[in-house]
Amino acid sequence: MSLTDSPDTDAQMTTKEPEAARLTIGESEYELPVRKGTLGPDVLDITRLYRNSGRFTYDPGYTSTASCSSKVTFIDGKAGKLLYRGYPIDQLAENGNYLETCYLLLYGELPDRKHFEEFEHRVTHHTMVHEQMNRFFTGFRRDAHPMSIMVGVVGALSAFYHDSTDIHDPVQRDVASVRMIAKMPTIAAMAHKYAIGQPFIYPRNDLDYAANFLHMCFAVPCAPYNVDPVLARAVDRIFILHADHEQNASTSTVRLAGSSGANPFACIAAGIACLWGPSHGGANEAALNMLEEIGTVDRIPEYIKRAKDKSDPFRLMGFGHRVYKNYDPRAKVMRETCHEVLDTLGVKEEPLLKVAMELERIALEDEYFIEKKLYPNIDFYSGITLRALGFPSELFTVLFAVARTVGWIAQWKEMIEDPEQRIGRPRQLYIGPKERDYLPMDQRTTEGWPAAASPPK
Ligand code: ACO
């Protein structure tokens, strides 16, 4: 079996674009159209491969598969670039705000003042949740993980907002989108307040998105709470950095759930469930735990040695990334934000920051990390920052979910509006038993059973 691009007969014509790749299986040859994006590698279109050849492709983890075409976000892992609708993440984080970024991701362009103010007004005036939802929270145990509450409550939004679940109506799609962006911080803050036994704090329409979130998380009814604008700006920036990341696991989950026509609230709940996994949204907590475990700068060489030792499962948390083989562009902004937050809070000597900076310096000069292209990722500095802001570590992934909601919705909306959209239905390479006949129970033996056939006792 071989696969080649269409032969370019004229060696001089190096700029000629390949139009099709040819796949040879035995005596047969199949043409696979080559589709070109605006940025990034070309893709081989295999949509007709099964029909024409009777073969599927095999790609666990989808490391070589483009599951959709998208105009939302682009990552160049080699160059360490992340673009939302073409705009570099550092420019958005430096100059923009989160709601402006939400508008960009949802509708494709940065808003002018009029459109921004209308959007901000709509989001601000949807931040309250149905009053009956307050009682819904009390059904959870006090020690429930806030992400489990998020999965349940966000899924339950579909039981409260019936007028925005018709996915075929663009107005209802839009209302559902705005509702989720608006209500997610309220639900997240309620999950936090419920866990610590404090009363829920209602949103305030005079505060911007991030300041309102801090207010709902940290205010109490018996005392005034003033939001520090530098800290609110830091939260806003953290939200921008996490707003989208193209076809990652949780986004792909939202798309797959949505491909069956499920309502948008249920799809976002599915995304939250996926994000909760430690390989996805939980890494910032792990990075913070590691920095705490290292504790002091003098112990760094010991941990670097362990990270390089193949017989030791230890890895430097917050280092390396499946896509970025360069400095994660979000990590640069996160590092600056971390310094700003600590300066504002008057934390002169945060021992964990000292450990983090020294660890980064040593690792970036170390041959092992250079050769494997292991750079700090966004999670390296976000745990320290979020802890300094006063968030308990179980809330870190919840904040990630709040920020990522707009990305999930933008991708879900794009999918619903895509004329090529079909229900997601991956195929498989079956390696189980061949067809066999049913035997009555008393004629069966356990001889030759695989271990999995006896459940653990
Ligand atoms: N510390 C030490 N060695 C590492 C690290 C690390 N953090 N990350 C990768 N390596 C080594 C691996 O041992 C492997 O070595 P080998 O080629 O000798 O076998 C090589 O680098 C490549 O690593 P892979 O795991 O194959 O790379 P992959 O791209 O699949 O994994 C991952 C990326 C999972 C993020 C990995 O770098 C890692 O485990 N990092 C620590 C966890 C972490 O910070 N995760 C957050 C990611 S960001 C996010 O999800 C928002």
Residues whose N, C-alpha, C, O or C-beta is under 5 A from the ligand:
A	BS01	ACO	S279 H280 A283 A307 R315 L316 M317 G318 F319 G320 H321 R322 K372 N377 D379
